[in-house]
């Protein structure tokens, strides 16, 4: 590594976005170079959302994470329609198992029809456990608690690996919430 590369790597690891922002702006060529971190991510983390939007909008070939960060920028600027389009594009090109915090963004934006369509596409994919959980979560939001519980019961019996502990917790929590809502209706 050159001294410049090791400095860059150090500040990326340190998450010193102020330094990184100055680094990229001191030489225009650096913004287009492929490095440990891209300029758009630095702008986002440094709360320069307009610059990040401009950077990603001009980028000819975008990868899934570019759309995700662009969606977050639009969300921070309260331009939810654009954020939703970016998240939609993210899920269109992301790997089959691309769930997690990104999928939660669509729940936060209350894009239930989009979630439903994504789940239908991803259902045949590798990550059946996550799709089942999110399908149950969607049913719960739509107040279809019994259907949600049925899906959760099916999913939790199949989870066995250590890596799925977080998903198990989420499933059990949603199961409890569903039962609470059913009980609340009865009382």
JOLIN-V591865 format. One record per residue. N is the residue number from 1. RES is the residue in one small letter. SS is DSSP state (@ for helix, = for strand, . for the rest). Layout:
BEGIN
<<N	RES	SS> <N	RES	SS>>
END
This chain:
BEGIN
<<1	x	.> <2	x	.> <3	x	@> <4	x	@> <5	x	@> <6	x	@> <7	x	@> <8	x	@> <9	x	@> <10	x	@> <11	x	@> <12	x	@> <13	x	@> <14	x	@> <15	x	.> <16	x	.> <17	x	@> <18	x	@> <19	x	@> <20	x	@> <21	x	@> <22	x	@> <23	x	@> <24	x	@> <25	x	@> <26	x	.> <27	x	.> <28	x	@> <29	x	@> <30	x	@> <31	x	@> <32	x	.> <33	x	.> <34	x	.> <35	x	.> <36	x	.> <37	x	.> <38	x	.> <39	x	@> <40	x	@> <41	x	@> <42	x	@> <43	x	@> <44	x	@> <45	x	@> <46	x	.> <47	x	.> <48	x	.> <49	x	@> <50	x	@> <51	x	@> <52	x	@> <53	x	@> <54	x	@> <55	x	@> <56	x	@> <57	x	@> <58	x	@> <59	x	.> <60	x	.> <61	x	.> <62	x	.> <63	x	.> <64	x	@> <65	x	@> <66	x	@> <67	x	@> <68	x	@> <69	x	@> <70	x	@> <71	x	@> <72	x	@> <73	x	@> <74	x	@> <75	x	@> <76	x	@> <77	x	.> <78	x	.> <79	x	.> <80	x	@> <81	x	@> <82	x	@> <83	x	@> <84	x	@> <85	x	@> <86	x	@> <87	x	@> <88	x	@> <89	x	@> <90	x	@> <91	x	@> <92	x	@> <93	x	@> <94	x	.> <95	x	.> <96	x	.> <97	x	.> <98	x	.> <99	x	.> <100	x	.> <101	x	@> <102	x	@> <103	x	@> <104	x	@> <105	x	@> <106	x	@> <107	x	@> <108	x	@> <109	x	.> <110	x	.> <111	x	.> <112	x	@> <113	x	@> <114	x	@> <115	x	@> <116	x	@> <117	x	@> <118	x	@> <119	x	@> <120	x	@> <121	x	@> <122	x	@> <123	x	.> <124	x	.> <125	x	.> <126	x	.> <127	x	.> <128	x	@> <129	x	@> <130	x	@> <131	x	@> <132	x	@> <133	x	@> <134	x	@> <135	x	@> <136	x	@> <137	x	@> <138	x	@> <139	x	@> <140	x	@> <141	x	@> <142	x	.> <143	x	.> <144	x	.> <145	x	@> <146	x	@> <147	x	@> <148	x	@> <149	x	@> <150	x	@> <151	x	@> <152	x	@> <153	x	@> <154	x	@> <155	x	@> <156	x	@> <157	x	@> <158	x	@> <159	x	.> <160	x	.> <161	x	.> <162	x	@> <163	x	@> <164	x	@> <165	x	@> <166	x	@> <167	x	@> <168	x	@> <169	x	@> <170	x	@> <171	x	@> <172	x	@> <173	x	@> <174	x	@> <175	x	@> <176	x	@> <177	x	@> <178	x	@> <179	x	@> <180	x	@> <181	x	@> <182	x	@> <183	x	@> <184	x	@> <185	x	@> <186	x	@> <187	x	.>>
END
